[in-house]
Amino acid sequence: MVHASRAFLFRLEPDKSVTLQAQLRRMLVSAILDGQILPGAPLPSCRSLAQTLKVARNTVVLAYQDLVEEGFLIARERSGFFVNPEILTGRAKGTAPEAKALEPAPDQAPDWASRFKSRPGLQRNIVKPADWQDYPYPFIYGQVDQNLFPLAAWRECSRQSLSVNAVKDWSKDRFTDDDPLLVEQIRTRLLPRRGVRVAPDEILVTVGAQHALYLLASLLFDGKTTFGIEDPGYTDARNIAGLFAGKRLALKVDEQGLVPGPELAQCDYVYVTPSHQFPTTVTMSLERRHTLLERAQDDDFVMIEDDYESELSHQGSPQPALKSMDRAGRVVFISSLSKTLAPGLRLGYMVGPKELIAEARALRRLQIRHPAANNQRTIALFLADGHHDALLRRLCNVYRERLAAAVTALVKHLPEFSVNLTAGGTALWISGPANIDMGAVEKAALAKGVVIESGAVHFLNQPGPKNFCRLGVSSIPTERIEPGIMRLAEAVKEQAR
């Protein structure tokens, strides 16, 4: 154990976003719970510790008083502050961080490989550098530029959600219910933008679009199910279906979106991204939408419409959602706020017939009960106060500028590549000469500080074409786009040689 007088050999950092008092409190708690300061041991006086750390005495006083109120310390008149001996009661021996974990004998451990009924860890998936923010040219998809996030508005909504009455409302267990304010905002603020009008009991809040897909696959798919998906298409939808459906069928995509070919007649469910096809970015034509709805009824399949990036439309009026045109109940609608707010918030929603939503709600209860109620309330207030609408306008303007800069730079520095022009969204789908392996280019570009996403992972049937890649612009400032593409062009030339 470390003696109390030596337990304070740490350094506070004035330039950190956390206050000095909060830093001191956190370090004291850590020292106590880790056993660095023994139960009953005295702490340095406020004056001496303040001098040692070169902080105001009041900073130490407030930190000590806070820990007294929470039971970590005991204040004794004229004696000082001591570690409460009861703070570590109820802990099993050997629970300190340095305690060695018990390792089973090799001949006694279960054979986990033989016990797995599915292996999602072995599926082909998108891999992104965890430290992508450290790269100067992050053409990474699915992340947000924190400089564009309306932090002041978000903090105000968070403050409102922490009022006494609000906390009383959301802190209780809702069992299967969602925040009624959020459901109302989805119903009256978000869905009407897509022409969708439904009752509250036809909406379920999810932990992102992937959660909605997993719920649907769990409820509706089995070994006899044939799942049709756009090819190239959304990897998570493909992989989720791979856990439940007996067959996955690749459906072609052209400049008008999903091609309504004869393969549709084999499908029980069809996953489609009509607003901005993932990943090619094409927008499905109105004629194609009508054709798909007719085929769904004639061939008796259900469409899962992922309304991906519909709100980030840069030009003209967006096409109506398939769900808004559906008169036969053939469309289940899913969406999320990841591309406009932040992917870390993990909030989406699903819209479908009452009986489907009721079963999905019951299944969700078994999984997570419901998404975090405090986040639901904060987002509801953010929507109700108009902050989301204002953010959308800003994002559309910025992304339009960035996409234009990227297209211009690609034409200039990679003229042998072709680009799918997009009417919105946050990314470009690019195809290079047939002999270019964009997977190898991705690795070479990373060494030059450029993060891109090769496109082969998005194709269902393997081996798929290797000459595609995707460039996201949501996380890179406009002024870095051309320099980044210049370095990407260098990586392409190196691989071509």
C-alpha positions as CSV (number, residue, x, y, z in Angstrom):
1,M,0.0,0.0,0.0
2,V,1.1,3.6,-0.6
3,H,1.3,5.8,2.4
4,A,-1.2,8.7,2.5
5,S,1.5,11.3,2.1
6,R,2.8,9.7,-1.1
7,A,-0.7,9.2,-2.5
8,F,-0.7,12.7,-3.9
9,L,2.2,12.4,-6.3
10,F,-0.1,13.3,-9.2
11,R,-0.4,16.4,-11.3
12,L,-3.4,18.5,-12.1
13,E,-3.7,19.9,-15.6
14,P,-5.1,23.5,-15.8
15,D,-5.7,23.3,-19.5
16,K,-8.0,20.3,-19.4
17,S,-11.7,20.6,-20.0
18,V,-12.3,19.1,-16.5
19,T,-12.1,21.5,-13.6
20,L,-9.3,21.2,-11.1
21,Q,-11.7,20.4,-8.4
22,A,-13.2,17.6,-10.5
23,Q,-9.7,16.3,-11.3
24,L,-8.7,16.3,-7.7
25,R,-11.9,14.5,-6.6
26,R,-11.5,11.8,-9.3
27,M,-7.9,11.2,-8.3
28,L,-8.8,11.0,-4.6
29,V,-11.6,8.5,-5.2
30,S,-9.3,6.4,-7.4
31,A,-6.6,6.4,-4.7
32,I,-9.1,5.3,-2.0
33,L,-10.9,2.6,-4.1
34,D,-7.6,1.2,-5.4
35,G,-6.3,0.9,-1.9
36,Q,-3.5,3.4,-2.3
37,I,-4.8,5.2,0.8
38,L,-5.7,2.8,3.6
39,P,-9.1,2.9,5.3
40,G,-8.9,5.2,8.3
41,A,-5.7,6.9,7.0
42,P,-5.5,10.7,7.4
43,L,-5.3,13.0,4.4
44,P,-3.0,16.0,4.1
45,S,-4.4,19.2,5.4
46,C,-6.2,21.4,2.8
47,R,-3.5,24.0,3.1
48,S,-0.5,21.6,2.6
49,L,-2.2,19.8,-0.3
50,A,-3.1,23.0,-2.0
51,Q,0.5,24.1,-1.7
52,T,1.8,20.8,-3.1
53,L,-0.5,20.9,-6.1
54,K,-0.2,24.7,-6.5
55,V,-4.0,25.3,-6.5
56,A,-6.3,27.4,-4.4
57,R,-7.0,26.1,-0.9
58,N,-10.7,26.4,-1.6
59,T,-10.3,23.9,-4.5
60,V,-9.1,21.3,-2.0
61,V,-11.7,22.3,0.6
62,L,-14.6,21.8,-1.8
63,A,-13.3,18.5,-3.1
64,Y,-12.9,17.2,0.5
65,Q,-16.3,18.4,1.5
66,D,-17.9,16.7,-1.6
67,L,-16.3,13.4,-0.6
68,V,-17.4,13.7,3.0
69,E,-21.0,14.1,1.8
70,E,-20.7,11.0,-0.4
71,G,-19.2,8.9,2.4
72,F,-15.6,8.6,1.1
73,L,-14.1,10.7,3.9
74,I,-14.9,11.5,7.5
75,A,-14.2,15.0,8.9
76,R,-13.1,15.1,12.5
77,E,-13.0,18.5,14.3
78,R,-9.5,19.8,14.9
79,S,-8.0,16.5,13.5
80,G,-8.7,16.8,9.7
81,F,-10.0,14.4,7.1
82,F,-9.8,10.6,7.2
83,V,-10.7,7.8,4.8
84,N,-14.0,6.3,5.8
85,P,-13.2,2.7,6.9
86,E,-16.7,1.6,5.7
87,I,-16.1,2.7,2.1
88,L,-14.6,-0.6,1.1
89,T,-17.0,-2.9,2.9
90,G,-19.0,-5.2,0.7
91,R,-16.0,-5.8,-1.6
92,A,-14.6,-9.3,-2.2
93,K,-11.0,-9.7,-1.4
94,G,-8.7,-9.4,-4.4
95,T,-10.9,-7.0,-6.3
96,A,-8.2,-4.3,-6.6
97,P,-7.1,-3.5,-10.2
98,E,-3.7,-5.1,-9.5
99,A,-5.2,-8.4,-8.3
100,K,-4.3,-11.2,-10.6
101,A,-7.2,-12.8,-12.5
102,L,-7.7,-16.6,-12.1
103,E,-6.8,-18.4,-15.3
104,P,-8.5,-21.8,-15.9
105,A,-6.3,-24.8,-16.6
106,P,-6.1,-25.5,-20.3
107,D,-7.6,-28.9,-20.0
108,Q,-10.5,-27.6,-17.9
109,A,-11.6,-24.6,-20.0
110,P,-14.7,-24.9,-22.2
111,D,-14.1,-25.4,-26.0
112,W,-15.8,-22.2,-27.0
113,A,-15.2,-22.7,-30.7
114,S,-17.4,-25.8,-30.7
115,R,-20.1,-24.0,-28.6
116,F,-20.7,-21.0,-30.9
117,K,-23.9,-21.3,-32.9
118,S,-23.0,-18.3,-35.0
119,R,-19.7,-16.4,-35.7
120,P,-20.5,-12.8,-36.4
121,G,-16.9,-11.9,-35.6
122,L,-15.9,-13.8,-38.8
123,Q,-18.1,-11.8,-41.1
124,R,-16.7,-9.3,-43.6
125,N,-17.2,-5.9,-42.2
126,I,-16.0,-2.3,-42.6
127,V,-12.9,-1.6,-40.6
128,K,-12.0,2.0,-39.7
129,P,-8.9,3.3,-37.9
130,A,-9.9,3.9,-34.3
131,D,-7.6,6.9,-34.3
132,W,-8.9,8.4,-37.5
133,Q,-9.1,11.9,-35.9
134,D,-5.3,11.9,-35.7
135,Y,-5.0,11.7,-39.5
136,P,-4.8,15.0,-41.4
137,Y,-7.1,13.8,-44.3
138,P,-9.9,11.7,-42.8
139,F,-12.2,10.9,-45.7
140,I,-14.0,8.7,-43.3
141,Y,-17.6,7.9,-43.6
142,G,-20.2,7.9,-40.8
143,Q,-18.5,10.3,-38.4
144,V,-19.3,13.9,-37.7
145,D,-17.3,17.2,-37.7
146,Q,-17.5,18.2,-34.1
147,N,-17.0,21.8,-35.1
148,L,-20.5,21.7,-36.8
149,F,-22.3,20.3,-33.7
150,P,-24.5,22.9,-32.0
151,L,-22.9,22.3,-28.6
152,A,-24.6,25.3,-26.9
153,A,-28.0,24.2,-28.0
154,W,-27.3,20.6,-27.0
155,R,-26.1,21.7,-23.5
156,E,-29.3,23.8,-23.0
157,C,-31.5,20.8,-23.9
158,S,-29.4,18.6,-21.6
159,R,-29.9,21.2,-18.8
160,Q,-33.7,21.2,-19.4
161,S,-33.7,17.4,-19.3
162,L,-32.0,17.5,-15.9
163,S,-34.7,19.7,-14.2
164,V,-36.3,18.2,-11.1
165,N,-39.6,17.4,-12.9
166,A,-37.8,16.0,-16.0
167,V,-35.6,13.7,-13.9
168,K,-38.7,12.4,-12.0
169,D,-40.2,11.6,-15.4
170,W,-37.4,9.8,-17.2
171,S,-35.5,8.2,-14.3
172,K,-38.3,5.7,-13.6
173,D,-38.3,2.3,-15.4
174,R,-40.5,2.7,-18.5
175,F,-40.5,-1.1,-19.1
176,T,-41.5,-1.1,-22.8
177,D,-42.5,2.5,-23.3
178,D,-40.6,5.3,-25.1
179,D,-40.5,9.0,-24.1
180,P,-43.9,10.2,-25.3
181,L,-42.4,13.6,-26.1
182,L,-39.8,12.0,-28.4
183,V,-42.4,9.8,-30.1
184,E,-44.5,12.9,-30.7
185,Q,-41.5,14.8,-32.2
186,I,-40.8,11.8,-34.5
187,R,-44.4,11.6,-35.5
188,T,-45.0,15.3,-36.1
189,R,-41.5,16.8,-36.9
190,L,-39.4,14.1,-38.6
191,L,-41.8,11.8,-40.4
192,P,-43.9,14.5,-42.1
193,R,-40.6,15.6,-43.9
194,R,-40.8,12.3,-45.6
195,G,-44.5,12.4,-46.2
196,V,-45.2,9.7,-43.6
197,R,-48.1,10.0,-41.2
198,V,-48.7,7.4,-38.6
199,A,-50.1,6.9,-35.1
200,P,-47.9,6.8,-32.0
201,D,-48.3,3.1,-31.6
202,E,-46.8,2.5,-35.0
203,I,-43.4,4.0,-33.9
204,L,-40.7,2.3,-31.9
205,V,-37.5,4.0,-30.8
206,T,-34.3,1.9,-31.3
207,V,-30.6,2.1,-30.6
208,G,-29.8,3.1,-34.2
209,A,-30.9,1.7,-37.5
210,Q,-28.9,-1.6,-37.0
211,H,-31.0,-2.3,-33.9
212,A,-34.2,-2.0,-35.9
213,L,-32.8,-4.3,-38.5
214,Y,-31.8,-6.9,-35.8
215,L,-35.3,-6.7,-34.3
216,L,-36.9,-7.3,-37.7
217,A,-34.6,-10.2,-38.5
218,S,-35.1,-11.8,-35.1
219,L,-38.9,-11.6,-35.5
220,L,-39.4,-12.3,-39.2
221,F,-36.5,-14.4,-40.6
222,D,-35.7,-18.1,-40.3
223,G,-33.8,-20.8,-42.3
224,K,-36.4,-20.7,-45.1
225,T,-36.3,-16.9,-45.5
226,T,-34.9,-15.3,-48.7
227,F,-33.5,-11.8,-48.0
228,G,-32.9,-9.6,-51.0
229,I,-30.4,-6.8,-50.7
230,E,-29.0,-4.2,-53.0
231,D,-25.6,-5.1,-54.4
232,P,-23.4,-3.3,-53.5
233,G,-25.3,-2.7,-50.3
234,Y,-25.2,-2.0,-46.6
235,T,-22.8,-4.4,-44.9
236,D,-24.6,-4.4,-41.5
237,A,-27.9,-5.3,-43.1
238,R,-26.3,-8.1,-45.1
239,N,-24.5,-9.4,-42.0
240,I,-27.6,-9.3,-39.7
241,A,-29.6,-11.2,-42.3
242,G,-26.7,-13.7,-42.5
243,L,-27.4,-14.6,-38.9
244,F,-31.1,-15.4,-39.4
245,A,-32.1,-15.8,-43.1
246,G,-31.5,-19.0,-45.0
247,K,-30.6,-17.2,-48.2
248,R,-29.3,-13.8,-49.2
249,L,-29.9,-12.6,-52.7
250,A,-27.9,-9.9,-54.4
251,L,-30.1,-7.4,-56.3
252,K,-28.5,-5.1,-58.9
253,V,-28.4,-1.3,-58.6
254,D,-28.3,1.1,-61.5
255,E,-28.5,4.9,-61.9
256,Q,-32.2,4.8,-60.8
257,G,-31.6,2.6,-57.7
258,L,-32.5,-1.0,-57.1
259,V,-33.4,-2.8,-60.3
260,P,-36.8,-4.6,-60.1
261,G,-35.6,-7.8,-61.9
262,P,-37.1,-11.3,-61.8
263,E,-35.1,-12.1,-58.7
264,L,-37.6,-10.1,-56.6
265,A,-40.1,-12.9,-57.0
266,Q,-37.8,-15.2,-54.9
267,C,-37.6,-12.8,-52.0
268,D,-39.6,-12.7,-48.8
269,Y,-38.0,-9.4,-47.7
270,V,-36.2,-6.8,-49.6
271,Y,-33.9,-4.2,-48.0
272,V,-33.7,-1.0,-49.9
273,T,-32.1,2.5,-49.5
274,P,-34.1,4.6,-51.9
275,S,-33.2,8.1,-50.6
276,H,-29.4,7.7,-51.1
277,Q,-28.5,4.2,-52.1
278,F,-25.8,2.8,-49.8
279,P,-23.0,3.0,-50.9
280,T,-23.4,4.2,-54.5
281,T,-25.4,7.4,-53.4
282,V,-27.9,7.2,-56.3
283,T,-31.5,8.3,-55.6
284,M,-34.3,6.0,-56.7
285,S,-36.5,7.5,-59.3
286,L,-40.2,8.0,-58.7
287,E,-41.1,5.6,-61.5
288,R,-38.9,2.9,-59.9
289,R,-40.5,3.4,-56.5
290,H,-44.0,2.8,-58.0
291,T,-42.7,-0.3,-59.8
292,L,-41.3,-1.7,-56.6
293,L,-44.5,-1.2,-54.6
294,E,-46.4,-2.9,-57.3
295,R,-44.0,-5.8,-57.4
296,A,-44.1,-6.1,-53.6
297,Q,-47.9,-6.7,-53.8
298,D,-47.8,-8.9,-56.8
299,D,-44.9,-11.1,-55.6
300,D,-45.9,-11.0,-51.9
301,F,-42.7,-9.6,-50.3
302,V,-42.2,-6.9,-47.7
303,M,-39.7,-4.0,-48.2
304,I,-37.5,-2.7,-45.4
305,E,-36.9,0.9,-46.3
306,D,-33.8,2.4,-44.7
307,D,-34.3,6.1,-45.1
308,Y,-30.6,6.6,-45.2
309,E,-29.4,10.3,-45.4
310,S,-32.8,11.5,-46.8
311,E,-32.6,14.6,-44.6
312,L,-29.3,15.6,-46.2
313,S,-30.7,16.5,-49.6
314,H,-28.7,19.3,-51.2
315,Q,-30.6,19.9,-54.5
316,G,-34.3,20.3,-55.2
317,S,-37.1,18.5,-53.4
318,P,-36.4,15.0,-52.0
319,Q,-38.4,12.1,-53.4
320,P,-41.2,10.9,-51.2
321,A,-40.4,7.9,-49.0
322,L,-41.6,4.5,-50.1
323,K,-43.6,4.3,-46.9
324,S,-45.5,7.5,-47.8
325,M,-46.6,5.9,-51.1
326,D,-47.4,2.5,-49.6
327,R,-51.2,1.6,-49.6
328,A,-50.8,-2.1,-49.1
329,G,-48.8,-2.2,-45.9
330,R,-45.8,-3.6,-47.7
331,V,-43.1,-1.2,-46.3
332,V,-41.4,-1.1,-42.9
333,F,-39.6,2.2,-42.4
334,I,-36.4,2.6,-40.4
335,S,-34.2,5.7,-39.8
336,S,-31.7,7.2,-37.4
337,L,-30.2,10.5,-36.2
338,S,-26.6,9.3,-36.5
339,K,-25.7,11.3,-39.6
340,T,-27.1,14.6,-38.4
341,L,-26.6,14.6,-34.6
342,A,-23.9,12.1,-33.7
343,P,-23.4,8.4,-34.2
344,G,-22.4,8.0,-30.5
345,L,-25.9,8.9,-29.4
346,R,-27.2,5.7,-31.0
347,L,-30.8,6.7,-31.6
348,G,-33.1,5.6,-34.4
349,Y,-36.7,4.6,-34.9
350,M,-38.8,2.1,-36.8
351,V,-42.3,2.6,-38.3
352,G,-44.6,-0.2,-39.1
353,P,-48.0,-1.8,-38.6
354,K,-49.2,-1.9,-35.0
355,E,-49.0,-5.6,-34.6
356,L,-45.3,-5.6,-35.8
357,I,-44.3,-2.7,-33.6
358,A,-46.0,-4.4,-30.6
359,E,-43.9,-7.6,-31.1
360,A,-40.7,-5.6,-31.7
361,R,-41.4,-3.7,-28.5
362,A,-41.8,-6.9,-26.6
363,L,-38.5,-8.3,-28.0
364,R,-36.7,-5.0,-27.3
365,R,-37.8,-5.3,-23.7
366,L,-36.0,-8.6,-23.5
367,Q,-32.9,-7.1,-25.0
368,I,-32.5,-3.6,-23.5
369,R,-36.0,-2.7,-22.1
370,H,-35.7,0.7,-23.9
371,P,-33.0,3.1,-25.1
372,A,-31.7,5.4,-22.3
373,A,-34.6,7.6,-21.3
374,N,-32.4,10.7,-20.5
375,N,-31.0,10.7,-24.0
376,Q,-34.5,10.3,-25.4
377,R,-35.7,13.4,-23.5
378,T,-32.7,15.5,-24.5
379,I,-33.2,14.6,-28.2
380,A,-36.9,15.3,-27.9
381,L,-36.2,18.8,-26.6
382,F,-33.6,19.3,-29.3
383,L,-36.2,18.5,-31.9
384,A,-39.0,20.5,-30.3
385,D,-36.9,23.7,-30.0
386,G,-36.1,23.6,-33.7
387,H,-32.3,23.0,-33.2
388,H,-32.4,19.9,-35.5
389,D,-34.0,21.8,-38.3
390,A,-31.4,24.6,-38.0
391,L,-28.6,22.0,-37.9
392,L,-29.9,20.3,-41.1
393,R,-29.8,23.6,-43.0
394,R,-26.2,24.2,-41.9
395,L,-25.1,20.6,-42.6
396,C,-26.6,20.6,-46.1
397,N,-24.7,23.9,-47.0
398,V,-21.4,22.6,-45.6
399,Y,-21.7,19.1,-47.2
400,R,-22.7,20.6,-50.6
401,E,-19.5,22.7,-50.5
402,R,-17.3,19.8,-49.5
403,L,-18.7,17.3,-52.0
404,A,-18.2,19.9,-54.8
405,A,-14.6,20.4,-53.7
406,A,-14.0,16.7,-53.7
407,V,-15.5,16.2,-57.2
408,T,-13.4,19.1,-58.6
409,A,-10.2,17.7,-57.0
410,L,-10.9,14.1,-58.2
411,V,-11.4,15.4,-61.8
412,K,-8.2,17.3,-61.6
413,H,-5.9,14.7,-59.8
414,L,-7.6,11.4,-60.7
415,P,-9.1,11.9,-64.1
416,E,-9.1,8.2,-64.9
417,F,-11.6,7.6,-62.0
418,S,-15.4,8.1,-62.4
419,V,-17.6,9.5,-59.7
420,N,-21.3,9.0,-59.0
421,L,-22.6,12.5,-58.7
422,T,-25.0,12.8,-55.7
423,A,-27.9,15.1,-54.9
424,G,-27.1,14.9,-51.2
425,G,-25.5,12.9,-48.5
426,T,-22.0,12.9,-47.1
427,A,-20.0,10.6,-49.4
428,L,-18.9,9.9,-53.0
429,W,-18.8,6.4,-54.6
430,I,-15.8,6.2,-56.9
431,S,-14.7,3.6,-59.4
432,G,-11.1,3.4,-60.7
433,P,-9.6,1.5,-63.6
434,A,-10.3,-2.3,-63.5
435,N,-6.7,-3.1,-62.7
436,I,-6.6,-1.0,-59.5
437,D,-7.0,-2.7,-56.1
438,M,-8.4,0.0,-53.9
439,G,-7.8,-2.2,-50.8
440,A,-4.1,-1.9,-51.5
441,V,-4.5,1.8,-52.2
442,E,-6.4,2.3,-48.9
443,K,-3.3,0.9,-47.0
444,A,-0.9,3.0,-49.0
445,A,-3.0,6.2,-48.6
446,L,-3.2,5.6,-44.8
447,A,0.6,5.9,-44.7
448,K,0.3,9.3,-46.3
449,G,-2.3,10.4,-43.7
450,V,-5.3,9.8,-45.9
451,V,-8.2,7.7,-44.6
452,I,-10.5,6.2,-47.3
453,E,-12.8,3.2,-47.5
454,S,-12.3,0.6,-50.2
455,G,-15.5,-0.7,-51.7
456,A,-15.1,-4.5,-52.0
457,V,-16.6,-5.1,-48.6
458,H,-20.0,-3.8,-49.8
459,F,-20.5,-6.6,-52.4
460,L,-22.4,-9.7,-51.4
461,N,-20.9,-12.2,-53.9
462,Q,-17.2,-12.8,-53.6
463,P,-14.8,-12.2,-55.1
464,G,-16.3,-8.8,-55.9
465,P,-14.8,-5.9,-57.9
466,K,-11.8,-4.3,-56.1
467,N,-11.7,-1.0,-58.0
468,F,-14.3,0.9,-56.0
469,C,-13.9,3.1,-52.9
470,R,-15.9,5.6,-50.9
471,L,-14.9,9.1,-49.8
472,G,-16.7,10.6,-46.9
473,V,-16.7,14.4,-46.4
474,S,-18.5,14.8,-43.1
475,S,-15.3,14.8,-41.0
476,I,-12.8,16.7,-43.2
477,P,-12.7,20.5,-43.5
478,T,-13.1,21.9,-47.1
479,E,-9.5,23.3,-47.2
480,R,-8.0,19.8,-46.6
481,I,-10.0,18.0,-49.3
482,E,-7.8,18.8,-52.4
483,P,-4.5,18.3,-50.6
484,G,-5.8,14.9,-49.3
485,I,-6.9,13.8,-52.8
486,M,-3.5,14.8,-54.2
487,R,-2.0,12.4,-51.7
488,L,-4.6,9.8,-52.6
489,A,-3.6,10.2,-56.3
490,E,0.1,9.6,-55.3
491,A,-1.0,6.3,-53.5
492,V,-2.9,5.3,-56.6
493,K,0.1,5.9,-58.9
494,E,2.3,3.9,-56.6
495,Q,0.0,0.9,-56.6
496,A,-0.4,1.1,-60.4
497,R,3.3,0.8,-60.8
